[in-house]
Amino acid sequence: TAWELYSPPFQAAVDAGVAAVMCSYNKVYGEYACENSKLLRKLLREDLGFKGFVVSDWGAVHSGKPSAEHGLNVEMPEAKYYSNLGSELSQGRIDELSGQVLTAVYAAGQIHGQGPTIDWSWPPPYFSDTTSAKHNDFAKRVIIESTVLLKNHRSILPVKSGSKILLVGKACHDEKDSAYSQGSMFSAGGSGYAATNKAVTPYQGLKDAVSDSTSVDWIAEASGDLVADVAVVCVAAHEEEGQDRKDLTLPKAQEMVDTLKAESGIKAIVVLAIVPGAITTEWIESADAALVMFMPGERIGPAFADILLGKASPNGRLPVSFPKQDEKRFTSEQYPGVNLKSSFSEGVLVGYRWNEAQGVPSAFPFGFGLSYTSFRFSGFQATCDGQGVKISLQSSNVGENDGATVPQIYVGYESLKPVVKQLRGFKKVHLAAGASEDIAMELSEFDLSYYDEPTQGWRSAWDKGETVTITVGSSATDVLWTTAVTCDKK
């Protein structure tokens, strides 16, 4: 579990030259992360090859000498435990810890003047407003590229010109919610939240974008005799530092959709879900279309307007599976845990791997996402290339709108069990209406490897003489093509 699921992102960061890693508040293997030799010395430095320094999360340190001996370089926000290390550690250990910090500073160019000049004036320069049109355009594009179209019955989206559009719900109109102790409607709360007075709400963004006979109105609650060609329900789920969500329900979504469904003057219902992660979608049967935005930030309004009006296509794919409402995935020992201890006994069966291995379909699978257009795939091939595999195919946009397709490569083999298959590559390709493009992706031998517990190392399917099943899909469950490949390891 640690190697196959949790280590690869850290390995990629180390390989890219990351200079600093933060240790967390919780215990792992029964020891606090910031004084955990198995994590900080064995895994991070010896196994992953990390050369930089480790800094604590704010207030996550519980000791001085044990933390320093086991791999923590810097205690934050103050030296509560590190103030007397000089009398507790050998000079050699102090030199080693400080040297790792100085190595990172040197590598960043600070020592020889290649890094940024530090301005110690007050207020600090980062208080200055550096917003630019280029930044705004980029933020909008990121939102569009990550927005997921879950449903589009009768191609109700994009909205036709001249339509009467009614936006319903506080999240359409307000950035803030008094119920939140941190964050906003469009951003999660906590130390990663950036306060802003420049947020453009979905209502304002749509009002600014409409220049024809299309009309736009907003109401806070779905009540009264309502008339609209399209009613857009804006609903937000919230998450913030220091607490877990109570459940995966999208607050008020079912209630608002049902109320609008009962209104004879509402011709179509679109749900705009603003979410921090997975949600349940029990309301979707009553909606005609649904868009999901993952904590989009202050440029939500212009991005929403472009998508709704068809100036852009929602090009995102789900980074998590959306479960069915009655899904029973965790035991109480796994989550939320017993006596403040969570057991990761699910092993490698995390996310979509669990759904497929257990034969439990999700409501919307990992990698899922619709488009305003249609794609056709052909010319699939998978060939051995040394110790890796090359996959090629052609994608054609056979619809009437521009859009993006995201073919995904999944692999499976005997030693990967209980995992049936797992993602090992994908490529997003933007295609104009009527256009085609040849797509090529490569899998390395590592992409076809698993962590072998007996030998404490990685072994590939070729090491075991196993056949690899390669699947190209538009999601974890929507298969476009599959084939079996066996390559000789030379």
Secondary structure, 3 states (H helix, E strand, C coil): CHHHHHHHHHHHHHHCCCCEEEECCCEECCEEHHHCHHHHHHHHHHHCCCCCEEEECCCCCCCCHHHHHHCCCECCCCCCCCCCHHHCCCHHHHHHHHHHHHHHHHHCCCCCCCCCCCCCCCCCHHHCCCCCHHHHHHHHHHHHHHCEEEEEHHHCCCCCCCCEEEEECHHHHCCCCCCCCCCCCCCCECCCCCCCCCCCCHHHHHHHHCCCCCEEEEECCCCCCCCECEEEEEEECCCECCCCCCCCCCCCHHHHHHHHHCCCCECCEEEEEEECCCCCCCCHHHCCEEEEEECCCCCHHHHHHHHHHCCCCCCCCCCCCECCCCCCCCCCCCCCCECCECCCCCCCCCCHHHHHHHCCCCCECCCCCECCCCEEEEEEEEEEECCEEEEEEEEEECCCCCEEECCEEEEECHHHCCCCCEEEEECCEEECCCCEEEEEEEECCHHHEEEECCCCEEEECCCCCCCEEEEEECCCCCEEEEEEECCCCC
